[in-house]
Amino acid sequence: MSTHPSRTERVRSTRNLLDSVLKPRSGAFIAVRPGTTDVLDDGQRRATELMALAERADLGDYRGVTWDTPIHIKGFRRSS
């Protein structure tokens, strides 16, 4: 019996991660620390997981997240 997650489990895991980013039950969105532009105040682990999935996609292991996947970061202001 394999200890590696099945493709269905990986997809579900990615889906759960995206749900926790886009619709967090607790209301804790990924957020930038007030008064900063590049320090996360909440959601560091989820952001790290998203970046790891995007990096894997760059290496040919697409799991539902790329660098172009739109997410909301509370308090982030796009610089011009």
C-alpha positions in Angstrom: 0.0 0.0 0.0 1.4 3.4 -1.0 1.9 6.1 1.5 1.8 8.8 -1.2 -1.5 10.7 -1.6 -3.6 9.7 -4.6 -4.2 12.2 -7.4 -7.7 12.7 -5.9 -6.3 13.4 -2.5 -3.8 15.9 -3.9 -6.6 17.7 -5.9 -8.8 17.8 -2.8 -5.8 19.1 -0.7 -5.2 21.8 -3.3 -8.9 22.6 -3.3 -9.0 22.8 0.5 -6.0 25.1 0.4 -7.6 27.4 -2.1 -10.9 27.4 -0.1 -8.9 28.3 3.0 -7.3 31.2 1.1 -10.4 32.5 -0.8 -13.1 31.7 1.7 -11.6 31.1 5.2 -14.1 29.9 7.7 -12.5 32.0 10.4 -12.4 35.1 8.3 -8.6 35.1 8.5 -7.6 36.0 5.0 -3.9 36.2 4.0 -3.1 39.7 5.1 -0.3 42.3 4.9 0.8 43.8 8.2 -0.6 47.3 8.5 2.0 49.9 7.7 4.1 47.6 5.5 3.9 46.5 1.9 5.6 43.1 2.0 5.2 41.5 5.5 2.4 39.0 6.0 0.5 39.4 9.2 -1.7 36.4 8.7 -1.6 33.4 6.4 2.1 32.8 6.1 1.7 29.0 6.0 -1.0 29.1 3.3 1.0 31.6 1.3 4.1 29.4 1.5 2.0 26.4 0.4 0.6 28.3 -2.6 4.1 29.4 -3.6 5.4 25.8 -3.3 2.5 24.6 -5.6 3.3 27.4 -8.1 7.0 26.4 -8.1 6.0 22.8 -8.8 3.9 23.9 -11.7 7.0 25.7 -13.1 8.8 22.3 -12.9 6.0 20.5 -14.8 4.1 19.2 -11.8 0.8 21.2 -12.1 -1.5 20.7 -9.1 -4.0 23.5 -9.7 -2.0 26.5 -8.7 0.4 28.7 -10.8 2.0 32.1 -10.2 -1.0 33.5 -12.1 -3.7 32.0 -9.8 -5.7 35.0 -8.5 -5.9 35.3 -4.7 -6.9 38.1 -2.4 -4.3 39.5 0.1 -6.0 41.8 2.6 -4.3 45.1 2.8 -2.1 44.6 -0.2 -1.9 47.6 -2.5 -0.5 46.9 -6.0 2.4 49.3 -6.8 2.2 51.2 -10.1 
